Amino acid sequence: MTLQQPLQTLPAGGDAPAAELTPYDGIRLSDIRLIVTAAQAEDALASLMRADVLGFDTESKPTFVKGEQSRGPHLIQLATDDTAYLFQVGSAFNQHAAQTVLTAPHILKVGFGLSDDLKRLHGKMGIDAQNVLDLSIALRRGGRNDIGAKTAVAQFFGMHLQKSKKTSTTNWAAPQLTERQMLYAADDAQVALRIYRAWRARQ
């Protein structure tokens, strides 16, 4: 998807019906890097540290029993304008790479609904992310309600972002992720960066 197309504004307080919107064209599988070796983590870190802004999100294995505590995050997603990097939590090299980027004060990390993500990163991995912008709050424009990714995609791009609940509730702690999981996770991070770029262009 190109961000040079005219930005569309929907009526305040509502979205156009999804059927009226063009489906959002997300990231391609070939532009996703699932980090599984120390060498890959080093290459990813070098690329990410050169960025000015990164899309950011995490995924956690869902809990289905009342009172059960999440042990996430199990996946950390960081995206540049053209590539998304997926770091499975558990290996020392992935934690080092993710922590280095997330605590780098010169790189802005943007995402949607990051409150729980940040708490889990601190609680499980001791990572205190710096220079983070939660677009759910930043895009309110004085309103009370947070703006989600689906609403933002509709407002900025005139497109419908399909969010599969079936995929979102899969096992993110699995040793091997499916292609569907990888695409879902990568889009979550990169769509935030695309929205941020479009928002700044308007300003």
Residue pairs with C-beta under 8 A, 6 or more apart in sequence:
1 24
1 25
1 26
1 157
1 159
1 194
3 157
3 194
3 197
3 198
3 201
5 157
7 156
7 157
7 158
7 198
7 201
7 202
8 155
8 156
8 157
8 158
9 155
10 16
10 154
10 155
15 150
15 151
15 154
15 155
16 154
16 158
18 160
21 154
21 158
21 159
21 160
22 158
22 159
22 160
23 159
23 160
23 162
24 153
24 157
24 159
24 160
24 161
24 162
24 191
25 159
26 183
26 186
26 187
26 190
26 191
27 79
27 84
27 183
27 186
27 187
27 190
29 179
29 182
29 183
31 82
31 83
31 84
31 186
32 83
32 84
32 86
32 182
32 183
32 186
33 40
33 44
33 83
33 84
33 85
33 86
34 86
34 88
34 177
34 182
35 41
35 44
35 85
35 86
35 87
35 88
35 94
35 97
36 88
37 93
38 91
38 93
41 87
41 91
41 93
41 94
41 96
41 97
42 93
42 97
44 78
44 85
44 87
44 97
45 96
45 97
45 100
45 101
47 80
47 83
47 85
48 54
48 78
48 80
48 85
48 97
48 101
48 107
49 100
49 101
49 104
49 107
51 80
51 107
52 107
52 108
53 107
53 108
53 109
53 110
53 193
53 196
53 197
54 78
54 79
54 80
54 101
54 107
54 108
54 109
54 110
54 189
54 193
55 77
55 78
55 79
55 80
55 84
55 109
55 110
55 111
55 189
55 190
55 191
55 192
55 193
55 194
55 196
56 77
56 78
56 79
56 102
56 109
56 110
56 111
56 114
56 117
56 129
56 132
56 189
56 192
57 77
57 111
57 112
57 114
57 117
57 185
57 188
57 189
57 192
58 72
58 73
58 75
58 76
58 77
58 117
58 120
58 121
59 72
59 73
59 74
59 75
59 77
59 168
59 172
59 185
59 188
60 70
60 71
60 72
60 73
60 74
60 75
60 120
60 172
61 70
61 71
61 72
61 74
61 171
61 172
61 173
62 70
62 168
62 169
62 172
63 69
63 70
70 120
71 124
71 173
72 89
72 120
72 124
72 172
72 173
73 89
73 117
73 120
73 121
73 124
73 125
73 172
74 88
74 89
74 90
74 172
74 173
75 86
75 87
75 88
75 89
75 172
75 177
75 185
76 86
76 87
76 89
76 94
76 98
76 102
76 121
77 84
77 85
77 86
77 87
77 185
77 186
77 188
77 189
78 84
78 85
78 87
78 98
78 101
78 102
78 109
78 189
79 85
79 186
79 189
79 190
79 192
79 193
80 193
81 193
81 194
81 197
84 185
84 186
84 187
84 189
84 190
86 177
86 182
86 185
86 186
87 94
87 95
87 97
87 98
88 94
88 177
89 95
89 98
89 124
89 125
95 125
98 125
98 127
99 125
99 127
101 107
101 109
102 109
102 121
102 127
102 129
102 130
103 127
103 128
103 129
103 130
104 130
104 131
105 130
105 131
106 131
107 131
108 131
108 132
108 133
109 129
109 131
109 132
109 133
110 132
110 133
110 134
110 135
110 192
110 193
110 195
110 196
111 117
111 132
111 133
111 134
111 135
111 188
111 189
111 192
112 134
112 135
112 136
112 147
112 148
112 149
112 152
112 188
112 192
113 134
113 136
113 146
113 148
114 132
114 134
114 136
115 134
118 129
118 132
121 127
121 128
121 129
122 128
133 196
135 147
135 152
135 192
135 195
135 196
135 199
136 146
136 147
136 148
137 146
138 199
139 147
139 152
139 195
139 199
140 146
140 147
147 155
149 161
149 163
149 188
149 191
149 192
149 195
150 160
150 161
150 163
152 195
153 159
153 160
153 161
153 191
153 195
154 160
154 161
156 195
156 198
156 199
157 194
157 198
161 187
161 191
164 180
164 184
167 180
167 181
167 184
168 184
170 178
170 180
170 181
172 181
172 185
174 181
177 185
